[in-house]
Amino acid sequence: MNLSKSYLPPIEKGIRAALEKGVFAGYPLSNVRVIVFDGKEHPVDSKPIAFETAGREAFKLAVMDAGPVLFEPIMTLRVTVPDANMGDVMGDLNTGAGAFRALTQSAGTPP
């Protein structure tokens, strides 16, 4: 490797910052492995902050090139509501990307 080992901690700091902030949709990333296999330094212009920035930006590019996918949580929700409020509740759930599997009316539900 053409890079001094003293620049590896700033590179790691930049990558960790990108992991915490998130690259895709602003969510943090975890369970990621990064390998630095090469780099260049210049006797005058090489500063730790430059390598921190380079590590962060290279990581962002690598993540986007990998084609990340955002998984949304899926859950089952059971709601009991009077018929008069059914439309409002369904509208609120639809706004949050809710999907309905079944709508049933309970016996004894007042009109």
N, C-alpha and C positions, 0 to 999 in steps of 0.2 A: 504494500500500500504506500502511496506517495504522500501520505498525510501524517503529520505529527500526532502522536497519541494524546497530546495535551488538548487537541481540538475535539476529541470524542465526547467529553462531558458537555460542552456547549451544544453540540449536535443533538445529544440525547435530551438536553433541556428543551430545545426547540421542538423535537418530536413529541415529548411528553406534553408540552403546551398545546400542540395540535390535537393530541389524544383527548385531553380534558375539555377543550373548547368544542371539539367535534369538527369534522371536515364536511360531512354530509348532513344537511338539515340541522346542524347545530347540536347534535346529540353526541355525548362522549363515546369513544371507542374503547374496547377492551380486548384482551386476548390477541394481541397483535405482536408479531415478531419482526424486528427490523435488523437488517445487516448492512453495515457501512463497509463497502468493499473497495472504495477508491475516493480520492479527492485531490484537489490541488490547493496549494498555499503559495502566497507571494510574500517575500520578506518584508515588504513595506505595508501592504494593504491587508494582510491577514490579521484579523482581530477576532476574539471569541464571539462577539455579538454578530459578526458576519456569518460565522459557522452556525450559530443558533438559528439565525434567519434562514440560512440555506437548508438546514435540517428540517425546519418547520415547513418550508415551501416545497421541498422535495417530497416530504411525506404527504402533503396535500395532493400533489400531482399523482403520486403513486396510488393513493386511495381512489382518486377519481378515475384513473386508468383501469383500476381493478373492477369498476362497475358495481359500486355498493348498492345494496338493496335495503330499504327500510321496512322492517317488520312491525306491523301494528298489532297491538294486543287485541285478542279476541276473548270475549267473555259472554256468558249467558246472564241475562237480566230478566227478572220476573217483576212486572209492575201491575198492581191492582189499582184501578182508578175508576171513578164513576163515569158513566157514558157521556155525561155532559162535558167532561174534561178530556175525553179521549183524543180529540183532534189536536188540542194544545200539547199534550204529552207526546203524541206521535211526531208532531212538528219539531219539538225540542230534541227528540232522539234522532230524527233524520238530520238535523243540523250538525250533530256530532258523528255523522257517518254510521248511524245505527241501521241495522237491517232486521226486518221482522220475519220470523219463521212462522208464527201462528198467533192469531188473535182469537181469543175465546171469551164468551160471556158466561159469567158465573150464574148459577141458579140463585134466584132471590135478589139479583141486582136491581135496585130501584130504577125506574125509567128516567 
